[in-house]
C-alpha cells in the first residue's frame, strides 16, 4: 500500500500534532557528511520517537546495542558485543562482527565486512565490499572506497582506497 506524500521538513511540527509520535529515517548516506543525524535530532526535538529499524531478513544478535534511527537491512549480520551509534545504516549483506563499535552516522555499505573488534568513528562511509581486518580503528569523517582492504588504523580523515587501503584525498 503506497504511503501518501506528507510534505517537506517544514511540515514536521504540524505532522507531530496530527500523527503518531513515531518516525523513521528514510534518507540514505552516500558521502561522509549527510543530514541523517541532523534530521534525527530535529525529529526527536519535536517529540518524535525514532526507533531502530531491523529488516526481517537481518540478523542482529541479542545484546547488540543500537542507537536511535539506526537501520539494519536484509542479509546484514551484526554479532554479539557490537555497538551501533545513532543514525547508522548497516546495509544489505554487510557483516559487523563481534565487539565492533560504530560511531554516529556511519554507513556500512552492501557486502562490507568488519572483522571483530573494529572501531569506526562518527560520520564514516565504508564502501561496498570493503574489508576491515580485526581490531583496526578508523577515525571520524573517513570514506573507505568500494573493495578496499583496511589492514591498519586510520587516524587522519579522508578518502581511502585500494588493498591495502591508502589515503588519496
N, C-alpha and C positions, 0 to 999 in steps of 0.2 A: 504494500500500500504506500503510495507516494506521500511524502511529508509536504505540507503546504509551505510556501515561502513566508517567512515571518518578519522580514525586514532586515535592515542593516544593524550594525553595532549600536547605532543611536537608539534603537528600539528596546534595548535591554531592560531599562527601568520599567517601561510600560509592560513588557512581557513578564517581568518578575511579579508584577501585581496581578496578572490575569492567568498565569500558567503555574504548573507545579514548580517547586523550587529546585529541580534537578536539571543540570545541563551537561552536555558532553562536548569536548573539544573536537571539532571536525576539520581543523586546519592542519595541513601537513607541515613537513620541515624539509627543506632542500639545502639551505645554507647553514652557516654557523649561528647567526643571529636571526631569530624568527619571532613573530608576535605570539607564539603559543603561551609562553609564560606570562606575558603582559595580559593576554586575554583571560587566562586562568585567574590572575589576581583581580582583574576587573569584575569578572563574574562572581567571584567569592565576596568581593567588597559590596556587591549588591544583594548578597544573601543567597545566591545560588549554591547548591551543593554540586561539586564536580567530581563524581566518583571515578574509580579505576574502571576501565572497560577491558574485560577479558573475553576474547573471542571464544566461541565454543570449541574450536579446534586447537586452542593454545594449551600448553602445559605450564602451569605455574605451581611449583611445589609449595606445600604447606609451610608457613613460616616465612616466606619471602615477604619483605616489606616493600610496599608500593606507595608512592606519593600521589596526591590528588591529581586528577586529569591525565594519568598515565594510561597508555593503550598498549595491550599485548595482543598481537594479531594471530590469525590462524597459522598453525605449524610452528610457531615460536615456542621455545623452551626456556624457562627461567628456573634455575636449580636452587636448592636449599642454601640458605645463608646469604643470598643475594639481597641487595637493597637498591631499589629504583627510586630516583628522585621524582620531583613533581614535573608534570607535563612531558614525560618521556614517551617515546614510541619504540617498542620492540617489534619490528616488522616481520612479515611473513618468513617463516623458516629460519629465523635468526636464533642463535643459541647464546644464552648468558649463563655460563657455568657457575659452579658453587663459589660462594663468597665474593662475588663481584659487587662493586659499588658504582652506581651511575649517579652523577650529579643531576641537577635540574635541567630540563630542556635538552635532553640527549636523544638522538635518533640512532638506533641500531638498524641499518637498512637490511633488506631481504638477504638471507643467506650468510650474513656476517657471523663470525664465531668469536666469542670472548671466552678464552680458557679460564680456569679457576683463578680467583683472587685478583682479577683485573680491576683497576680503578680508572674511571673516566670522569673528567671534570665537567662543570656546567657548560652548556651551550656547544656541545660537540656533535659532530656528524660522523658516524662510522659507516663508510660506503658499502655498497653491495658486494658480498663475497669477501670482505676484508677479514683477516685473521689476526688476532691479538694473542700472543703466547702468554702463558701463565705468569701472573704477578706483575705485568707491566702497568705503568701508571701514565695516563695521558692527562696533561694539564687542561684547563678550561680553554674554550674558543679554538678548538682544533677540528680540522676536517681531514679524515683519513680516506683516501681515494678508494674506488672500487678495486677489489682484488689485491690491495696492499697487504703486506705482512709486517706487523709491528713486533720487533724482537727485543726492543729495549725501551726504557722510559722516554717519554717526550715531555720536555719541560718548557718549551717555547711555543706559544700559539702560532698557528699557521696551517698550511696545506701540506700533507704528506702523502706520497705515492710510492709505488714500487715494492720490490722484495729484495732486500729489506727496505722498509719504508724510509724515505728521506724527505727533508723539507724542500719544497720548491717555491713557496711564497709565504 
